[in-house]
Amino acid sequence: MSQTRPMRRQPRSCPICGKPLPLPDARFCSDRCAQVDLGRWLSGSYAIPVREPEDPSEEA
């Protein structure tokens, strides 16, 4: 009978600086990186792309 091995998760890295995250559920490696990310959102550096209809009558 074969045994299934538990899948190992790749160690995640900080999206801002690339350093390894200190905890498995951490989003950033430090408060500084979290503040840099927040500043990018607030300044509009990050944006969700939208496709605007060419004709206003196409809106649903």
mmCIF file as gemmi writes it, N, C-alpha and C atoms, coordinates in Angstrom:
data_model
loop_
_atom_site.group_PDB
_atom_site.id
_atom_site.type_symbol
_atom_site.label_atom_id
_atom_site.label_alt_id
_atom_site.label_comp_id
_atom_site.label_asym_id
_atom_site.label_entity_id
_atom_site.label_seq_id
_atom_site.pdbx_PDB_ins_code
_atom_site.Cartn_x
_atom_site.Cartn_y
_atom_site.Cartn_z
_atom_site.occupancy
_atom_site.B_iso_or_equiv
_atom_site.pdbx_formal_charge
_atom_site.auth_seq_id
_atom_site.auth_asym_id
_atom_site.pdbx_PDB_model_num
ATOM 1 N N . MET Axp A 1 ? 0.844 -1.171 0 1 0 ? 1 A 1
ATOM 2 C CA . MET Axp A 1 ? 0 0 0 1 0 ? 1 A 1
ATOM 3 C C . MET Axp A 1 ? 0.897 1.245 0 1 0 ? 1 A 1
ATOM 4 N N . SER Axp A 2 ? 0.569 2.214 -0.817 1 0 ? 2 A 1
ATOM 5 C CA . SER Axp A 2 ? 1.397 3.419 -0.901 1 0 ? 2 A 1
ATOM 6 C C . SER Axp A 2 ? 0.898 4.473 0.08 1 0 ? 2 A 1
ATOM 7 N N . GLN Axp A 3 ? 1.831 5.203 0.614 1 0 ? 3 A 1
ATOM 8 C CA . GLN Axp A 3 ? 1.492 6.275 1.543 1 0 ? 3 A 1
ATOM 9 C C . GLN Axp A 3 ? 1.562 7.608 0.805 1 0 ? 3 A 1
ATOM 10 N N . THR Axp A 4 ? 0.623 8.444 1.076 1 0 ? 4 A 1
ATOM 11 C CA . THR Axp A 4 ? 0.65 9.768 0.461 1 0 ? 4 A 1
ATOM 12 C C . THR Axp A 4 ? 1.454 10.714 1.344 1 0 ? 4 A 1
ATOM 13 N N . ARG Axp A 5 ? 2.297 11.476 0.701 1 0 ? 5 A 1
ATOM 14 C CA . ARG Axp A 5 ? 3.109 12.44 1.428 1 0 ? 5 A 1
ATOM 15 C C . ARG Axp A 5 ? 2.35 13.76 1.526 1 0 ? 5 A 1
ATOM 16 N N . PRO Axp A 6 ? 2.443 14.407 2.654 1 0 ? 6 A 1
ATOM 17 C CA . PRO Axp A 6 ? 1.806 15.73 2.747 1 0 ? 6 A 1
ATOM 18 C C . PRO Axp A 6 ? 2.54 16.705 1.828 1 0 ? 6 A 1
ATOM 19 N N . MET Axp A 7 ? 1.776 17.531 1.14 1 0 ? 7 A 1
ATOM 20 C CA . MET Axp A 7 ? 2.393 18.497 0.237 1 0 ? 7 A 1
ATOM 21 C C . MET Axp A 7 ? 3.031 19.616 1.036 1 0 ? 7 A 1
ATOM 22 N N . ARG Axp A 8 ? 4.25 19.928 0.696 1 0 ? 8 A 1
ATOM 23 C CA . ARG Axp A 8 ? 4.94 21.032 1.354 1 0 ? 8 A 1
ATOM 24 C C . ARG Axp A 8 ? 4.654 22.313 0.594 1 0 ? 8 A 1
ATOM 25 N N . ARG Axp A 9 ? 4.377 23.348 1.337 1 0 ? 9 A 1
ATOM 26 C CA . ARG Axp A 9 ? 4.159 24.652 0.721 1 0 ? 9 A 1
ATOM 27 C C . ARG Axp A 9 ? 5.501 25.331 0.544 1 0 ? 9 A 1
ATOM 28 N N . GLN Axp A 10 ? 5.641 25.997 -0.572 1 0 ? 10 A 1
ATOM 29 C CA . GLN Axp A 10 ? 6.844 26.772 -0.811 1 0 ? 10 A 1
ATOM 30 C C . GLN Axp A 10 ? 6.884 27.92 0.189 1 0 ? 10 A 1
ATOM 31 N N . PRO Axp A 11 ? 8.048 28.234 0.728 1 0 ? 11 A 1
ATOM 32 C CA . PRO Axp A 11 ? 8.123 29.387 1.61 1 0 ? 11 A 1
ATOM 33 C C . PRO Axp A 11 ? 7.788 30.65 0.816 1 0 ? 11 A 1
ATOM 34 N N . ARG Axp A 12 ? 6.886 31.428 1.355 1 0 ? 12 A 1
ATOM 35 C CA . ARG Axp A 12 ? 6.473 32.654 0.667 1 0 ? 12 A 1
ATOM 36 C C . ARG Axp A 12 ? 7.438 33.772 0.999 1 0 ? 12 A 1
ATOM 37 N N . SER Axp A 13 ? 7.466 34.752 0.117 1 0 ? 13 A 1
ATOM 38 C CA . SER Axp A 13 ? 8.329 35.906 0.352 1 0 ? 13 A 1
ATOM 39 C C . SER Axp A 13 ? 7.494 37.18 0.365 1 0 ? 13 A 1
ATOM 40 N N . CYS Axp A 14 ? 8.059 38.207 0.941 1 0 ? 14 A 1
ATOM 41 C CA . CYS Axp A 14 ? 7.4 39.502 1.052 1 0 ? 14 A 1
ATOM 42 C C . CYS Axp A 14 ? 7.207 40.081 -0.347 1 0 ? 14 A 1
ATOM 43 N N . PRO Axp A 15 ? 5.995 40.551 -0.688 1 0 ? 15 A 1
ATOM 44 C CA . PRO Axp A 15 ? 5.763 41.094 -2.018 1 0 ? 15 A 1
ATOM 45 C C . PRO Axp A 15 ? 6.467 42.428 -2.269 1 0 ? 15 A 1
ATOM 46 N N . ILE Axp A 16 ? 6.937 43.084 -1.219 1 0 ? 16 A 1
ATOM 47 C CA . ILE Axp A 16 ? 7.591 44.382 -1.37 1 0 ? 16 A 1
ATOM 48 C C . ILE Axp A 16 ? 9.101 44.229 -1.53 1 0 ? 16 A 1
ATOM 49 N N . CYS Axp A 17 ? 9.748 43.496 -0.616 1 0 ? 17 A 1
ATOM 50 C CA . CYS Axp A 17 ? 11.212 43.419 -0.646 1 0 ? 17 A 1
ATOM 51 C C . CYS Axp A 17 ? 11.757 42.052 -1.024 1 0 ? 17 A 1
ATOM 52 N N . GLY Axp A 18 ? 10.911 41.021 -0.979 1 0 ? 18 A 1
ATOM 53 C CA . GLY Axp A 18 ? 11.35 39.683 -1.373 1 0 ? 18 A 1
ATOM 54 C C . GLY Axp A 18 ? 11.954 38.838 -0.265 1 0 ? 18 A 1
ATOM 55 N N . LYS Axp A 19 ? 12.046 39.37 0.944 1 0 ? 19 A 1
ATOM 56 C CA . LYS Axp A 19 ? 12.581 38.598 2.066 1 0 ? 19 A 1
ATOM 57 C C . LYS Axp A 19 ? 11.58 37.518 2.464 1 0 ? 19 A 1
ATOM 58 N N . PRO Axp A 20 ? 12.059 36.409 3.068 1 0 ? 20 A 1
ATOM 59 C CA . PRO Axp A 20 ? 11.13 35.371 3.539 1 0 ? 20 A 1
ATOM 60 C C . PRO Axp A 20 ? 10.217 35.927 4.636 1 0 ? 20 A 1
ATOM 61 N N . LEU Axp A 21 ? 8.987 35.445 4.659 1 0 ? 21 A 1
ATOM 62 C CA . LEU Axp A 21 ? 8.039 35.89 5.676 1 0 ? 21 A 1
ATOM 63 C C . LEU Axp A 21 ? 8.325 35.184 6.992 1 0 ? 21 A 1
ATOM 64 N N . PRO Axp A 22 ? 8.208 35.909 8.117 1 0 ? 22 A 1
ATOM 65 C CA . PRO Axp A 22 ? 8.54 35.323 9.417 1 0 ? 22 A 1
ATOM 66 C C . PRO Axp A 22 ? 7.543 34.268 9.898 1 0 ? 22 A 1
ATOM 67 N N . LEU Axp A 23 ? 6.286 34.391 9.514 1 0 ? 23 A 1
ATOM 68 C CA . LEU Axp A 23 ? 5.249 33.454 9.926 1 0 ? 23 A 1
ATOM 69 C C . LEU Axp A 23 ? 4.502 32.96 8.694 1 0 ? 23 A 1
ATOM 70 N N . PRO Axp A 24 ? 3.935 31.761 8.738 1 0 ? 24 A 1
ATOM 71 C CA . PRO Axp A 24 ? 3.212 31.239 7.566 1 0 ? 24 A 1
ATOM 72 C C . PRO Axp A 24 ? 2.017 32.093 7.146 1 0 ? 24 A 1
ATOM 73 N N . ASP Axp A 25 ? 1.373 32.778 8.098 1 0 ? 25 A 1
ATOM 74 C CA . ASP Axp A 25 ? 0.199 33.573 7.744 1 0 ? 25 A 1
ATOM 75 C C . ASP Axp A 25 ? 0.497 35.071 7.642 1 0 ? 25 A 1
ATOM 76 N N . ALA Axp A 26 ? 1.776 35.457 7.699 1 0 ? 26 A 1
ATOM 77 C CA . ALA Axp A 26 ? 2.153 36.864 7.579 1 0 ? 26 A 1
ATOM 78 C C . ALA Axp A 26 ? 2.012 37.321 6.129 1 0 ? 26 A 1
ATOM 79 N N . ARG Axp A 27 ? 1.655 38.585 5.953 1 0 ? 27 A 1
ATOM 80 C CA . ARG Axp A 27 ? 1.516 39.14 4.599 1 0 ? 27 A 1
ATOM 81 C C . ARG Axp A 27 ? 2.767 39.9 4.191 1 0 ? 27 A 1
ATOM 82 N N . PHE Axp A 28 ? 3.457 40.489 5.153 1 0 ? 28 A 1
ATOM 83 C CA . PHE Axp A 28 ? 4.667 41.261 4.89 1 0 ? 28 A 1
ATOM 84 C C . PHE Axp A 28 ? 5.711 40.87 5.913 1 0 ? 28 A 1
ATOM 85 N N . CYS Axp A 29 ? 6.98 41.126 5.598 1 0 ? 29 A 1
ATOM 86 C CA . CYS Axp A 29 ? 8.05 40.748 6.519 1 0 ? 29 A 1
ATOM 87 C C . CYS Axp A 29 ? 8.214 41.743 7.664 1 0 ? 29 A 1
ATOM 88 N N . SER Axp A 30 ? 7.748 42.975 7.464 1 0 ? 30 A 1
ATOM 89 C CA . SER Axp A 30 ? 7.915 43.999 8.501 1 0 ? 30 A 1
ATOM 90 C C . SER Axp A 30 ? 6.814 45.044 8.394 1 0 ? 30 A 1
ATOM 91 N N . ASP Axp A 31 ? 6.735 45.893 9.434 1 0 ? 31 A 1
ATOM 92 C CA . ASP Axp A 31 ? 5.773 46.996 9.41 1 0 ? 31 A 1
ATOM 93 C C . ASP Axp A 31 ? 6.125 47.975 8.292 1 0 ? 31 A 1
ATOM 94 N N . ARG Axp A 32 ? 7.418 48.153 8.027 1 0 ? 32 A 1
ATOM 95 C CA . ARG Axp A 32 ? 7.833 49.067 6.967 1 0 ? 32 A 1
ATOM 96 C C . ARG Axp A 32 ? 7.261 48.636 5.626 1 0 ? 32 A 1
ATOM 97 N N . CYS Axp A 33 ? 7.363 47.35 5.288 1 0 ? 33 A 1
ATOM 98 C CA . CYS Axp A 33 ? 6.85 46.852 4.01 1 0 ? 33 A 1
ATOM 99 C C . CYS Axp A 33 ? 5.323 46.97 3.949 1 0 ? 33 A 1
ATOM 100 N N . ALA Axp A 34 ? 4.66 46.771 5.082 1 0 ? 34 A 1
ATOM 101 C CA . ALA Axp A 34 ? 3.208 46.931 5.12 1 0 ? 34 A 1
ATOM 102 C C . ALA Axp A 34 ? 2.835 48.39 4.849 1 0 ? 34 A 1
ATOM 103 N N . GLN Axp A 35 ? 3.612 49.337 5.402 1 0 ? 35 A 1
ATOM 104 C CA . GLN Axp A 35 ? 3.345 50.756 5.184 1 0 ? 35 A 1
ATOM 105 C C . GLN Axp A 35 ? 3.632 51.165 3.734 1 0 ? 35 A 1
ATOM 106 N N . VAL Axp A 36 ? 4.671 50.595 3.139 1 0 ? 36 A 1
ATOM 107 C CA . VAL Axp A 36 ? 4.977 50.873 1.729 1 0 ? 36 A 1
ATOM 108 C C . VAL Axp A 36 ? 3.813 50.408 0.853 1 0 ? 36 A 1
ATOM 109 N N . ASP Axp A 37 ? 3.288 49.226 1.136 1 0 ? 37 A 1
ATOM 110 C CA . ASP Axp A 37 ? 2.16 48.698 0.373 1 0 ? 37 A 1
ATOM 111 C C . ASP Axp A 37 ? 0.926 49.582 0.538 1 0 ? 37 A 1
ATOM 112 N N . LEU Axp A 38 ? 0.635 49.988 1.761 1 0 ? 38 A 1
ATOM 113 C CA . LEU Axp A 38 ? -0.508 50.867 2.013 1 0 ? 38 A 1
ATOM 114 C C . LEU Axp A 38 ? -0.351 52.186 1.258 1 0 ? 38 A 1
ATOM 115 N N . GLY Axp A 39 ? 0.855 52.742 1.285 1 0 ? 39 A 1
ATOM 116 C CA . GLY Axp A 39 ? 1.109 53.986 0.565 1 0 ? 39 A 1
ATOM 117 C C . GLY Axp A 39 ? 0.881 53.842 -0.935 1 0 ? 39 A 1
ATOM 118 N N . ARG Axp A 40 ? 1.238 52.689 -1.48 1 0 ? 40 A 1
ATOM 119 C CA . ARG Axp A 40 ? 1.006 52.455 -2.909 1 0 ? 40 A 1
ATOM 120 C C . ARG Axp A 40 ? -0.478 52.397 -3.226 1 0 ? 40 A 1
ATOM 121 N N . TRP Axp A 41 ? -1.256 51.769 -2.359 1 0 ? 41 A 1
ATOM 122 C CA . TRP Axp A 41 ? -2.71 51.723 -2.582 1 0 ? 41 A 1
ATOM 123 C C . TRP Axp A 41 ? -3.305 53.12 -2.482 1 0 ? 41 A 1
ATOM 124 N N . LEU Axp A 42 ? -2.905 53.879 -1.467 1 0 ? 42 A 1
ATOM 125 C CA . LEU Axp A 42 ? -3.475 55.205 -1.257 1 0 ? 42 A 1
ATOM 126 C C . LEU Axp A 42 ? -3.079 56.2 -2.343 1 0 ? 42 A 1
ATOM 127 N N . SER Axp A 43 ? -1.896 56.03 -2.924 1 0 ? 43 A 1
ATOM 128 C CA . SER Axp A 43 ? -1.457 56.956 -3.969 1 0 ? 43 A 1
ATOM 129 C C . SER Axp A 43 ? -2.018 56.597 -5.341 1 0 ? 43 A 1
ATOM 130 N N . GLY Axp A 44 ? -2.609 55.418 -5.446 1 0 ? 44 A 1
ATOM 131 C CA . GLY Axp A 44 ? -3.175 55 -6.729 1 0 ? 44 A 1
ATOM 132 C C . GLY Axp A 44 ? -2.2 54.229 -7.6 1 0 ? 44 A 1
ATOM 133 N N . SER Axp A 45 ? -1.052 53.828 -7.046 1 0 ? 45 A 1
ATOM 134 C CA . SER Axp A 45 ? -0.089 53.045 -7.819 1 0 ? 45 A 1
ATOM 135 C C . SER Axp A 45 ? -0.663 51.69 -8.215 1 0 ? 45 A 1
ATOM 136 N N . TYR Axp A 46 ? -1.472 51.13 -7.328 1 0 ? 46 A 1
ATOM 137 C CA . TYR Axp A 46 ? -2.148 49.88 -7.634 1 0 ? 46 A 1
ATOM 138 C C . TYR Axp A 46 ? -3.534 50.233 -8.153 1 0 ? 46 A 1
ATOM 139 N N . ALA Axp A 47 ? -3.951 49.576 -9.189 1 0 ? 47 A 1
ATOM 140 C CA . ALA Axp A 47 ? -5.287 49.825 -9.719 1 0 ? 47 A 1
ATOM 141 C C . ALA Axp A 47 ? -5.83 48.539 -10.316 1 0 ? 47 A 1
ATOM 142 N N . ILE Axp A 48 ? -7.115 48.355 -10.198 1 0 ? 48 A 1
ATOM 143 C CA . ILE Axp A 48 ? -7.773 47.202 -10.794 1 0 ? 48 A 1
ATOM 144 C C . ILE Axp A 48 ? -8.244 47.624 -12.179 1 0 ? 48 A 1
ATOM 145 N N . PRO Axp A 49 ? -7.755 46.945 -13.224 1 0 ? 49 A 1
ATOM 146 C CA . PRO Axp A 49 ? -8.146 47.357 -14.573 1 0 ? 49 A 1
ATOM 147 C C . PRO Axp A 49 ? -9.621 47.07 -14.849 1 0 ? 49 A 1
ATOM 148 N N . VAL Axp A 50 ? -10.253 47.988 -15.535 1 0 ? 50 A 1
ATOM 149 C CA . VAL Axp A 50 ? -11.645 47.82 -15.943 1 0 ? 50 A 1
ATOM 150 C C . VAL Axp A 50 ? -11.754 48.086 -17.428 1 0 ? 50 A 1
ATOM 151 N N . ARG Axp A 51 ? -12.679 47.427 -18.046 1 0 ? 51 A 1
ATOM 152 C CA . ARG Axp A 51 ? -12.938 47.642 -19.465 1 0 ? 51 A 1
ATOM 153 C C . ARG Axp A 51 ? -14.207 48.467 -19.556 1 0 ? 51 A 1
ATOM 154 N N . GLU Axp A 52 ? -14.052 49.679 -20.044 1 0 ? 52 A 1
ATOM 155 C CA . GLU Axp A 52 ? -15.214 50.551 -20.17 1 0 ? 52 A 1
ATOM 156 C C . GLU Axp A 52 ? -15.871 50.312 -21.512 1 0 ? 52 A 1
ATOM 157 N N . PRO Axp A 53 ? -17.203 50.269 -21.539 1 0 ? 53 A 1
ATOM 158 C CA . PRO Axp A 53 ? -17.893 50.061 -22.811 1 0 ? 53 A 1
ATOM 159 C C . PRO Axp A 53 ? -17.678 51.254 -23.756 1 0 ? 53 A 1
ATOM 160 N N . GLU Axp A 54 ? -17.532 50.939 -25.036 1 0 ? 54 A 1
ATOM 161 C CA . GLU Axp A 54 ? -17.332 51.988 -26.027 1 0 ? 54 A 1
ATOM 162 C C . GLU Axp A 54 ? -18.615 52.805 -26.234 1 0 ? 54 A 1
ATOM 163 N N . ASP Axp A 55 ? -19.736 52.12 -26.152 1 0 ? 55 A 1
ATOM 164 C CA . ASP Axp A 55 ? -21.025 52.758 -26.359 1 0 ? 55 A 1
ATOM 165 C C . ASP Axp A 55 ? -21.771 52.776 -25.022 1 0 ? 55 A 1
ATOM 166 N N . PRO Axp A 56 ? -22.201 53.945 -24.536 1 0 ? 56 A 1
ATOM 167 C CA . PRO Axp A 56 ? -22.906 54.004 -23.247 1 0 ? 56 A 1
ATOM 168 C C . PRO Axp A 56 ? -24.178 53.134 -23.196 1 0 ? 56 A 1
ATOM 169 N N . SER Axp A 57 ? -24.77 52.838 -24.339 1 0 ? 57 A 1
ATOM 170 C CA . SER Axp A 57 ? -25.982 52.015 -24.33 1 0 ? 57 A 1
ATOM 171 C C . SER Axp A 57 ? -25.685 50.538 -24.075 1 0 ? 57 A 1
ATOM 172 N N . GLU Axp A 58 ? -24.38 50.144 -24.067 1 0 ? 58 A 1
ATOM 173 C CA . GLU Axp A 58 ? -23.999 48.753 -23.824 1 0 ? 58 A 1
ATOM 174 C C . GLU Axp A 58 ? -24.007 48.4 -22.343 1 0 ? 58 A 1
ATOM 175 N N . GLU Axp A 59 ? -24.122 49.389 -21.464 1 0 ? 59 A 1
ATOM 176 C CA . GLU Axp A 59 ? -24.102 49.114 -20.022 1 0 ? 59 A 1
ATOM 177 C C . GLU Axp A 59 ? -25.278 48.252 -19.632 1 0 ? 59 A 1
ATOM 178 N N . ALA Axp A 60 ? -25.009 47.291 -18.757 1 0 ? 60 A 1
ATOM 179 C CA . ALA Axp A 60 ? -26.067 46.37 -18.332 1 0 ? 60 A 1
ATOM 180 C C . ALA Axp A 60 ? -26.76 46.858 -17.095 1 0 ? 60 A 1
